[in-house]
């Protein structure tokens, strides 16, 4: 398990290194880690990962790798070299792809004498609900059943955990055990706008159900006072202890 000072991962969904730096400098005393997704990575490139590594900031590289096994393995090696603490692939890529990623990360970390990042699998995006799952994606059955099946496949493929909506935490925990990592986006403090998220829950609810880490973006980074917003979430979580 990745040792963070708390389970809160703040999403750096911004366009520039300057914006990211401002958020990290303000929020690092409070955040457990930061997430670099496609928006920032495609704008700033690997430089942002190198900068975070130099500051000794834990980072979740959220690029949702999904390609043939060889290509995903190569990308996973690069992200390991850049100092990712967590990275992810798409569970829909299948077991061969997930195994290739897990093996590449283990080997790269061992060859360089560095700590191995957690490798997790994205299941079904939190912007998708049951109606969209069935009618637009054309996938039969219940969304929760597919998420749980992909979580099992990820575990069997040697991955550390999954990224899934808080609404699937209970089913995944039952299927995959107490040590399986569950990263939950779609977390919204009470009173916050859902934005484009469909399957949401409050931070306290998600932690109580068994989430390992929580990913929070706009409710903190777009708040008038981000420091106040993150402290309120941490206060909410601390009441569970």
Secondary structure as GFF3:
##gff-version 3
##sequence-region A 1 241
A	DSSP	beta_strand	8	11	.	.	.	ID=ss1
A	DSSP	alpha_helix	17	27	.	.	.	ID=ss2
A	DSSP	beta_strand	33	37	.	.	.	ID=ss3
A	DSSP	alpha_helix	38	44	.	.	.	ID=ss4
A	DSSP	alpha_helix	47	54	.	.	.	ID=ss5
A	DSSP	beta_strand	59	65	.	.	.	ID=ss6
A	DSSP	alpha_helix	69	81	.	.	.	ID=ss7
A	DSSP	beta_strand	86	90	.	.	.	ID=ss8
A	DSSP	three_ten_helix	91	93	.	.	.	ID=ss9
A	DSSP	alpha_helix	95	112	.	.	.	ID=ss10
A	DSSP	beta_strand	118	122	.	.	.	ID=ss11
A	DSSP	alpha_helix	130	135	.	.	.	ID=ss12
A	DSSP	alpha_helix	143	156	.	.	.	ID=ss13
A	DSSP	beta_strand	161	163	.	.	.	ID=ss14
A	DSSP	three_ten_helix	166	168	.	.	.	ID=ss15
A	DSSP	alpha_helix	169	176	.	.	.	ID=ss16
A	DSSP	beta_strand	181	184	.	.	.	ID=ss17
A	DSSP	alpha_helix	203	209	.	.	.	ID=ss18
A	DSSP	beta_strand	213	216	.	.	.	ID=ss19
A	DSSP	alpha_helix	218	221	.	.	.	ID=ss20
A	DSSP	alpha_helix	226	238	.	.	.	ID=ss21
###
